[in-house]
């Protein structure tokens, strides 16, 4: 297995990318080669410093970097020698089996969609971002790739998200819910109502490869047995960023209150194991990265502020997605959908 990594992507690149790469290689012997794509003048000294195994690392020079504030599509056109473009091209050529990047999400989505194209039958790609749920990881899809989705897109997101959950997160009977403003069937906007109707029609065929839980609300994301929460990329990105901000705010408030008195500090010391476990369950670092499902190649998008641990786990997700042959299974599942439901409403 060979994986390409955008070494220049992320707030702390290339240092944490090299550190995360070393950690991943130590843990995953099935990874034969990792291609570190970026400015060789910056990357090579770090590779030497951290003593990455020379027989499992290849440096691929790229003279440009897509900055976080840049337009993804514009950057793709103007920065053809950027690290994310070169990394994706390695997958397109078949040199690498997957690509991992923690840089500009828009650039990663645009580059992957244009360079790799979509899996046969897929109308739009979507990002599946994992959230902590009492019953295991829940994939929020779409988390930002397609802000102006159509109901048929969400129908396919349900299938793709279910396939990913089944094989990567070991959920044998995936459960999918549709984000709305109430659990009742009649709730929602015209968009969610049309999506709901499509999902119910799919369910009625008896060929649905997942269980449809109906409409779900915000509180269901964390306490209800769900594997996929469906929404368009606009809503998904707002949900994702709101959850991240809430978690950070709660962490800050909790630390402040625990330091308010010696008694509380003593209690916090005694409960430090629980706090550590809670942080692991809630932190994006534990999940590593989010797959861009629907493109004809394995693309994992990591958080822009990814740490060494997050990069290591993003590489793990890439390896697992390749190992479980998620894309061929998605293509098969999309092809098996009833013709009435796969008709594009573009």
Secondary structure, DSSP 8 states (H G I E B T S, - for coil): -EEEEETT-STTTTHHHHHHHHHHHHH-TT--EEEEEE-HHHHHHHHHHTT--GGGEEEEE-SB---TTS-HHHHHHH-TTBHHHHHHHHHHTTS-SEEEE-S-HHHHHHHHHHHH-B-TT----EEEEEE--TTS-EEEE-SSS-TT--HHHHHHHHHHHHHHHHHHS--TT-EEEEE-S-SSTT-S-HHHHHHHHHHHHHHHHT--SSEEEEEE-TTHHHHS--SEEE--HHHHHHHHHHHHHHHHHHHHHHHHHHTSSHHHHHHHHHTHHHHHHHHHHH-HHHH-EEEEETBSSEEEEE-TT--HHHHHHHHHHHHHHHHTTHHHHHHHHHHTS-HHHHS---
